[in-house]
Amino acid sequence: MTRLSYFRRQIRKSPQARAFFQKSCEEEDLPTFDLLQWLSGP
């Protein structure tokens, strides 16, 4: 398993991790919606 797929799984499983990830993206002016869509993919 790659680190990236492990990261995606952890973000999808944890509401706290998703909230932290979203907040971090907003602070850095990153496209949060696009990144969260990618994380929710297969």
Backbone as CSV, one residue per row, in Angstrom:
resi,resn,N_x,N_y,N_z,CA_x,CA_y,CA_z,C_x,C_y,C_z
1,MET,0.848,-1.173,0.000,0.000,0.000,0.000,0.898,1.242,0.000
2,THR,0.554,2.170,-0.823,1.347,3.390,-0.884,0.964,4.336,0.240
3,ARG,1.842,5.232,0.521,1.566,6.217,1.570,0.377,7.085,1.202
4,LEU,0.252,7.389,-0.073,-0.845,8.243,-0.516,-2.194,7.573,-0.300
5,SER,-2.298,6.305,-0.629,-3.578,5.622,-0.422,-3.868,5.477,1.076
6,TYR,-2.851,5.276,1.878,-3.027,5.219,3.330,-3.546,6.566,3.836
7,PHE,-2.957,7.655,3.355,-3.375,9.001,3.723,-4.832,9.228,3.347
8,ARG,-5.219,8.852,2.150,-6.604,9.017,1.706,-7.562,8.248,2.614
9,ARG,-7.209,7.018,2.954,-8.081,6.215,3.819,-8.245,6.840,5.183
10,GLN,-7.164,7.352,5.744,-7.235,7.946,7.074,-8.101,9.206,7.067
11,ILE,-7.986,10.016,6.039,-8.791,11.231,5.951,-10.268,10.871,5.806
12,ARG,-10.567,9.862,4.996,-11.964,9.472,4.776,-12.588,8.899,6.037
13,LYS,-11.818,8.179,6.843,-12.350,7.521,8.038,-12.645,8.497,9.174
14,SER,-11.864,9.543,9.286,-11.919,10.391,10.469,-12.541,11.759,10.175
15,PRO,-13.677,12.064,10.800,-14.264,13.397,10.618,-13.337,14.507,11.120
16,GLN,-12.587,14.218,12.163,-11.654,15.214,12.689,-10.536,15.483,11.691
17,ALA,-10.051,14.437,11.054,-8.984,14.599,10.061,-9.498,15.379,8.853
18,ARG,-10.729,15.088,8.428,-11.320,15.826,7.302,-11.460,17.307,7.647
19,ALA,-11.912,17.606,8.856,-12.072,18.999,9.277,-10.717,19.705,9.325
20,PHE,-9.710,19.029,9.852,-8.372,19.607,9.912,-7.826,19.844,8.514
21,PHE,-8.011,18.863,7.631,-7.545,18.969,6.255,-8.237,20.138,5.551
22,GLN,-9.537,20.264,5.742,-10.288,21.345,5.115,-9.819,22.704,5.642
23,LYS,-9.631,22.807,6.949,-9.171,24.062,7.543,-7.780,24.424,7.025
24,SER,-6.907,23.437,6.919,-5.557,23.685,6.418,-5.586,24.175,4.973
25,CYS,-6.442,23.576,4.177,-6.571,23.997,2.772,-7.078,25.427,2.685
26,GLU,-8.056,25.763,3.506,-8.602,27.119,3.493,-7.550,28.141,3.911
27,GLU,-6.740,27.798,4.896,-5.689,28.715,5.353,-4.646,28.957,4.273
28,GLU,-4.414,27.952,3.435,-3.407,28.063,2.375,-4.007,28.439,1.023
29,ASP,-5.305,28.756,1.006,-6.019,29.116,-0.231,-5.912,28.028,-1.300
30,LEU,-6.089,26.794,-0.883,-6.086,25.663,-1.815,-7.529,25.291,-2.139
31,PRO,-7.754,24.655,-3.282,-9.126,24.277,-3.672,-9.644,23.117,-2.825
32,THR,-10.221,23.425,-1.702,-10.671,22.420,-0.743,-11.650,21.432,-1.351
33,PHE,-12.633,21.932,-2.079,-13.654,21.060,-2.644,-13.034,20.014,-3.571
34,ASP,-12.135,20.440,-4.446,-11.486,19.510,-5.375,-10.683,18.454,-4.626
35,LEU,-9.978,18.885,-3.591,-9.162,17.937,-2.835,-10.026,16.957,-2.049
36,LEU,-11.105,17.442,-1.465,-11.989,16.545,-0.720,-12.698,15.579,-1.659
37,GLN,-13.023,16.016,-2.871,-13.623,15.111,-3.853,-12.632,14.003,-4.206
38,TRP,-11.366,14.379,-4.389,-10.336,13.397,-4.699,-10.189,12.400,-3.547
39,LEU,-10.248,12.894,-2.309,-10.118,12.013,-1.159,-11.289,11.045,-1.044
40,SER,-12.464,11.448,-1.490,-13.614,10.580,-1.357,-13.738,9.585,-2.499
41,GLY,-12.828,9.652,-3.458,-12.842,8.718,-4.590,-12.508,7.308,-4.174
42,PRO,-12.496,6.371,-5.126,-12.242,4.945,-4.796,-10.884,4.680,-4.235
